[in-house]
Amino acid sequence: MKAIYDASTRKKKTFIAVMAALLLAMVVLSLSLGSVRIPAFDVLACMFNQIAPDTFALSKPYYHNIIVNGREPRILLCIFTGIALGASGTVMQSLLRNPLVSPFTLGVSSAASFGAAMAIAFGSAIFGSAYYGVLDVMGITFSAKTLITILFAFFFGTLSMALVLIISKNNIASQSVLVLSGVVVGYLFQAGVSFAKYISDDTALREIVNWLMGGMWGATWSSIFFIVPIVLVGFFLLERRAVDMNTMSGGDDVAKSLGIEVHKIRRDLLIVCTLITSACLAFTGVIGFIGLMAPHICRILIGNDNRYLIPASALMGAIILLLSDTVARILMSPQEIPVGILLYLIGGVFFIWLVSRKNGRYLA
């Protein structure tokens, strides 16, 4: 038995290592591709120069600005958003023992969309001329408009989970009640988004629609400095509870008999998932299906052990989002397609495959 367990563990660790290597290769490829094609050597040289300045000369000096100020923040935003969505989807599905649960199912994305729509539609009326100013936060410069949109999306994304927990307070142990509460809260916020679109002028309406499509247009070094600590701390908190989640997979009664505080862990981890998801979606707009696809792919390949499934799903989410964004950038170059549109297509096909595969046994 020990030999079988050791072999299974090696397989899972190898899979995670392969995912990490594949992500690194995807980073180099994504840095190379775009409206300006940059040779892989220049990409690697530029990356190395950031560690040891002026070590390698680039074939064209302007490559440095394109890579460092244009593509690197975008790629990092893809990676950390993918990590947040992939890990959150895994944890939510594990906690609620429902394979269709994701940040979208529980209303987080609809709520973040509502917050952004409110900021875009009413920001100038609420904040006046300050809405068009510039703010310095801890030495990082933000336009007030961008910062207000981010804070509104973050606040309402977090509020959605608070509402879900309040609605299902007396039935927190019931997964179906939590999921249904999330769906209801999502519909409420979607109604708010529709109202904001209806009363907006043409300029604001265009901004709202673009935000709802999802994209990496908010990628700047200031946005990276904001989300990296949030995602890293959140990921650590989720991973350290992986063993408890494994125990809870046997049922709440079993977990309680082993001393697990089921109610507290489920509530706390759902809040962490909401925080890291909202923080990322505040910059990217609506990014769909990552939280559904990444956990399912990894679960099929390495099983249900959350100790390995959470980091594997995080890496898979980063790879899927980075690959999708790279394709969205080059498909109609020099124009780009919002990555949210591409992910809806990919996610829809994936969901159909998942349902039809072996009579949908992976959704059981």
MOLIN-V588915 format. One record per backbone hydrogen bond with DSSP energy under -1.0 kcal/mol. NH is the residue of the N-H (numbers start at 1). CO is the residue of the C=O. E is the energy in kcal/mol with one decimal. If there is no record, write none. Layout:
BEGIN
NH,CO,E  NH,CO,E
END
This chain:
BEGIN
5,1,-2.6  6,2,-2.8  7,3,-2.2  8,4,-2.3  9,5,-2.4  10,6,-2.5  11,7,-2.1  12,8,-2.0  13,9,-2.6  14,10,-2.7  15,11,-2.2  16,12,-2.1  17,13,-2.3  18,14,-2.7  19,15,-2.4  20,16,-2.3  21,17,-2.3  22,18,-2.7  23,19,-2.3  24,20,-2.0  25,21,-2.2  26,22,-2.3  27,23,-2.0  28,24,-1.9  29,25,-2.3  30,26,-2.9  31,27,-2.3  32,28,-1.3  33,29,-1.7  38,32,-2.6  43,39,-1.8  44,40,-2.6  45,41,-2.7  46,42,-2.5  47,43,-2.3  48,44,-2.4  49,45,-2.4  50,46,-1.1  51,48,-1.3  52,48,-2.8  55,52,-1.1  63,60,-1.9  64,61,-1.4  66,62,-1.7  67,63,-2.6  68,64,-2.8  69,65,-1.8  71,66,-2.1  72,67,-2.9  75,71,-2.7  76,72,-2.6  77,73,-2.2  78,74,-2.2  79,75,-2.5  80,76,-2.7  81,77,-2.2  82,78,-2.6  83,79,-2.4  84,80,-2.2  85,81,-2.6  86,82,-2.7  87,83,-2.5  88,84,-2.2  89,85,-2.5  90,86,-1.9  91,87,-2.4  92,88,-2.7  93,89,-2.3  94,90,-2.1  95,91,-3.0  96,92,-2.2  98,93,-1.1  101,98,-1.6  106,102,-1.7  107,104,-1.6  108,103,-1.8  111,107,-2.1  112,108,-2.5  113,109,-2.4  114,110,-2.1  115,111,-2.4  116,112,-2.3  117,113,-2.6  118,114,-2.6  119,115,-2.1  120,116,-2.4  121,117,-2.8  122,118,-2.7  123,119,-1.5  126,122,-2.4  127,123,-2.9  128,124,-1.5  130,127,-1.2  131,128,-1.5  132,129,-1.6  133,130,-1.6  135,142,-3.3  137,140,-3.1  140,137,-1.8  142,135,-3.1  144,133,-2.8  147,143,-2.5  148,144,-2.7  149,145,-2.1  150,146,-2.4  151,147,-2.6  152,148,-2.5  153,149,-2.4  154,150,-2.7  155,151,-2.8  156,152,-2.6  157,153,-2.1  158,154,-2.0  159,155,-2.4  160,156,-1.9  162,158,-1.7  163,159,-2.5  164,160,-2.3  165,161,-2.6  166,162,-2.1  167,163,-2.9  168,164,-2.1  169,166,-1.3  171,168,-1.5  174,171,-1.9  178,174,-1.9  179,175,-2.5  180,176,-2.5  181,177,-2.5  182,178,-2.3  183,179,-2.2  184,180,-2.4  185,181,-2.6  186,182,-2.4  187,183,-2.1  188,184,-2.0  189,185,-2.2  190,186,-2.2  191,187,-2.0  192,188,-1.4  193,189,-2.1  194,190,-2.4  195,191,-2.1  196,192,-2.3  197,193,-2.3  198,194,-2.0  199,195,-1.9  205,201,-2.8  206,202,-2.1  207,203,-1.9  208,204,-2.6  209,205,-2.6  210,206,-2.6  211,207,-2.3  212,208,-2.4  213,209,-1.4  215,284,-3.1  219,216,-1.6  224,220,-1.9  225,221,-2.3  226,222,-1.1  227,223,-2.2  228,224,-2.3  231,227,-2.9  232,228,-2.6  233,229,-2.3  234,230,-2.3  235,231,-2.9  236,232,-2.2  237,233,-2.2  238,234,-2.1  239,235,-2.7  240,236,-2.2  242,239,-1.8  245,241,-2.1  246,242,-2.1  247,243,-2.0  248,244,-2.2  249,245,-1.2  250,247,-1.4  251,248,-2.0  255,251,-2.2  256,252,-2.7  257,253,-2.0  259,256,-1.7  260,255,-2.5  262,260,-1.7  265,261,-2.7  266,262,-2.6  267,263,-2.2  268,264,-2.8  269,265,-2.6  270,266,-1.9  271,267,-1.9  272,268,-2.2  273,269,-2.5  274,270,-2.0  275,271,-2.4  276,272,-2.3  277,273,-2.0  278,274,-2.8  279,275,-2.2  280,276,-1.4  281,277,-2.9  282,278,-1.8  283,280,-1.6  284,280,-1.6  285,281,-2.3  286,211,-1.4  293,289,-3.2  294,290,-1.9  296,292,-1.2  297,293,-2.6  298,294,-2.1  299,295,-2.6  300,296,-2.2  301,297,-1.4  302,298,-3.0  303,299,-1.6  308,305,-1.5  309,305,-2.8  310,306,-1.7  312,308,-2.0  313,309,-2.7  314,310,-2.2  315,311,-2.3  316,312,-2.5  317,313,-2.8  318,314,-2.0  319,315,-2.4  320,316,-2.8  321,317,-2.3  322,318,-2.5  323,319,-2.7  324,320,-2.4  325,321,-2.5  326,322,-2.2  327,323,-2.2  328,324,-2.5  329,325,-1.7  330,326,-1.6  331,327,-2.1  335,332,-1.8  337,328,-2.2  340,214,-1.8  341,338,-1.1  342,338,-1.1  343,339,-2.3  344,340,-1.9  345,341,-1.6  346,342,-2.5  347,343,-3.3  348,344,-2.1  349,345,-2.0  350,346,-2.6  351,347,-2.6  352,348,-2.1  353,349,-2.3  354,350,-2.6  355,351,-2.5  356,352,-2.2  357,353,-1.9  359,356,-1.3  360,357,-1.6  363,360,-1.9
END
